[in-house]
Amino acid sequence: MPCVLRPCPRPACALCARAAQRSIASAASRSACRRWRVLLRVQIARQRCCAVRVGWVTRQLRGSSYIPLPPAVVLLVSLLILPITLKTFLLLWHKPKKTERFFFDQGLLGPPYRFLLGNLTEMVSLMLAASSKPITPPFSHNILPRVLSFYNHWNKTYGSTFLFWFGPTPRLAVADPELIREIFITKAEFFDRYESHPLIRQLEGEGLVNLSGHQWALHRKLISPVFHIDNLKMLMASVGETMVGILEKVAATAAANGGEGGVEVDVAELYHSMTEEAVTRSTFGRSSFDDGKVVFQLQTKLMAFAAEAFNRVFIPGYRFLPTVRNRIRWKLDREIKEKLLKLVSCRKEAAAAGEAKYLLRQMSSPAAAGISHSDIVEECKTFFFAGKQTTTNLLTWTTVLLAMHPEWQDRAREELRRVCGACDLPSMADLPNLKTLGMIVNETLRLYPPAVATIRRAKADVELGGYRVPRGTEILVPIIAVHHDAGLWGPDAERFNPARFAYGASRAARHPNAFMPFGLGERTCIGRGLAVLEAKMGLAAVLRRFKIRVSSNYVHAPTVLMMLYPQYGAPVIFSRICEDR
């Protein structure tokens, strides 16, 4: 028998081995039980703690005026929230995806819709990336990838006609001149002007640009005589005098510097005074320069806020919140209206005999029944903004292009000597005969149009070039893409070649509607004649006195801030021409 009281001297004893195993198992079992008891105590302690907390919260609620919501109220709130949630889902997802499929079935492709923001995120990122670096090569006129980068990017993938999304709103990009002709001319009754963002309307004013229907027709009828050629003749004399005065200051600065090498001038700033003079005279019948200049300065500040609208989805009601930026914007708008109202009140008297027709006089005539002071102020805001910015940009880019291409400077200067003789400035009779200068201005408008794109909205379901376009669809017409299309303008579309306009604008391209810097149809810019005449007069004054060349400080970087601007200014070297005239 095995020994029980002392270890067995036989290690191979099976009974001893089994006894040892039972002893070890029993010890392990007791240790496991102890661990489970500890864990159980911890769990019980935690439950008691939670119970204490719940009890404390319950006592607090019982001690307050808290009354649990009845089930009927909970049900009612749920029934109210459910339709809002469903409507939001339909507007921000189901409807856009259904519209997307509708266009895709017709072969109109584009970047996919994304919830709420659409393609806005990609658009902003593409535009920021493009504007972060200058154009290469340095003086290239291929500016489409920089100023309308999202269109250039998607055009390579989907073609010139494609669908993209500005928030939950579908936009159809159309660059085919035949389709553009349908939108603006043959089927214009189916398309309405795009309702601008409220921040942009605040800057532009609720004038002719933003009106529609009967009000637009009445304002257009009243304002048209201001831009008649006979009336513009009376305005051009004062515009020329203003420009001569500006250039005499430039000449004096050059002389003070010894006249060697010329003087550097930022032409983006140089032309402000001339265009401001033209705008104030066409608006109020006299210079009113000091008061008008304050309005121009306020509008320039307000423009920075309005430019934000191009990169943000419109949120109804946000502009009424008293944020810091909104309060600044309200103050600027209030000051602009106060200044313009003061000018309007001062010029309400009858015009003198033989005085040129001007905006205020036309909108105060007996034919202007129903036109209020507020309407006049809004129209003045439109005149001040559009009239100044469009012409200033045209003069700036034309001067820069002439500085880049001195051979066209020489040709234009020779034409001025031939047409104007010894006269310091061209007369109104001379301006139509300045063909070379006209071609230069048109080529500038082609390569660097003031507005790079325009938008229309379908008022009803309509067929456009074989495509069915549902009501509410926005149509983006990329003007600058049409102007740079090699298929329309030939292989030299990216070159500065004014000679292409030798036989007129309608014959310069392969389609008569390929050139549209001021729009097409009945809503063509009413001030286009004044802008072109101002540009010719200003350029003639410059070329008669100076040779110009691009400054080494100039960086060729066009950018869009409402209109097409030189991002880093436009410094040009002015060198006085020494000749006997």
Stockholm file with secondary structure:
# STOCKHOLM 1.0

chainA/1-581         MPCVLRPCPRPACALCARAAQRSIASAASRSACRRWRVLLRVQIARQRCCAVRVGWVTRQLRGSSYIPLPPAVVLLVSLLILPITLKTFLLLWHKPKKTERFFFDQGLLGPPYRFLLGNLTEMVSLMLAASSKPITPPFSHNILPRVLSFYNHWNKTYGSTFLFWFGPTPRLAVADPELIREIFITKAEFFDRYESHPLIRQLEGEGLVNLSGHQWALHRKLISPVFHIDNLKMLMASVGETMVGILEKVAATAAANGGEGGVEVDVAELYHSMTEEAVTRSTFGRSSFDDGKVVFQLQTKLMAFAAEAFNRVFIPGYRFLPTVRNRIRWKLDREIKEKLLKLVSCRKEAAAAGEAKYLLRQMSSPAAAGISHSDIVEECKTFFFAGKQTTTNLLTWTTVLLAMHPEWQDRAREELRRVCGACDLPSMADLPNLKTLGMIVNETLRLYPPAVATIRRAKADVELGGYRVPRGTEILVPIIAVHHDAGLWGPDAERFNPARFAYGASRAARHPNAFMPFGLGERTCIGRGLAVLEAKMGLAAVLRRFKIRVSSNYVHAPTVLMMLYPQYGAPVIFSRICEDR
#=GR chainA/1-581 SS CCCSSSCCSCTTCHHHHHHHHHHHHHHHHHHHHHHHHHHHHHHHHHHHHHHHHHHHHHHHHHHTTCCCCCHHHHHHHHHHHHHHHHHHHIIIIIHHHHHHHHHHTTTCCCSCCCTTTBTHHHHHHHHHHHHTSCCSSTTCCCCHHHHSHHHHHHHHHHCSSEEEEETTEEEEECCCHHHHHIIIIITGGGEEECCCCHHHHHHHCSSTTTCCHHHHHHHHHHHGGGGSHHHHHHHHHHHHHHHHHHHHHHHHHHHHTTSSSCEEEEHHHHTHHHHHHHHHHHHHSSCCHHHHHHHHHHHHHHHHHHGGGGGSCCCTTGGGSCCHHHHHHHHHHHHHHHHHHHHHHHTCSCCCTTCCCCHHHHHTSTTCTTCCHHHHHHHHHHHHHHHHHHHHHHHHHHHHHHHHCHHHHHHHHHHHHHHHTTCSSCCTTTGGGCHHHHHHHHHHHHHSCSSSCEEEEESSCEEETTEEECTTCEEEECHHHHHTCHHHHCTTTTSCCGGGGTTCGGGSSSSTTSCCTTCSGGGSCTTHHHHHHHHHHHHHHHHHHEEEEECTTCCCCEEESSSEEETTCCEEEEEECCCCC
#=GC SS_cons         CCCSSSCCSCTTCHHHHHHHHHHHHHHHHHHHHHHHHHHHHHHHHHHHHHHHHHHHHHHHHHHTTCCCCCHHHHHHHHHHHHHHHHHHHIIIIIHHHHHHHHHHTTTCCCSCCCTTTBTHHHHHHHHHHHHTSCCSSTTCCCCHHHHSHHHHHHHHHHCSSEEEEETTEEEEECCCHHHHHIIIIITGGGEEECCCCHHHHHHHCSSTTTCCHHHHHHHHHHHGGGGSHHHHHHHHHHHHHHHHHHHHHHHHHHHHTTSSSCEEEEHHHHTHHHHHHHHHHHHHSSCCHHHHHHHHHHHHHHHHHHGGGGGSCCCTTGGGSCCHHHHHHHHHHHHHHHHHHHHHHHTCSCCCTTCCCCHHHHHTSTTCTTCCHHHHHHHHHHHHHHHHHHHHHHHHHHHHHHHHCHHHHHHHHHHHHHHHTTCSSCCTTTGGGCHHHHHHHHHHHHHSCSSSCEEEEESSCEEETTEEECTTCEEEECHHHHHTCHHHHCTTTTSCCGGGGTTCGGGSSSSTTSCCTTCSGGGSCTTHHHHHHHHHHHHHHHHHHEEEEECTTCCCCEEESSSEEETTCCEEEEEECCCCC
//
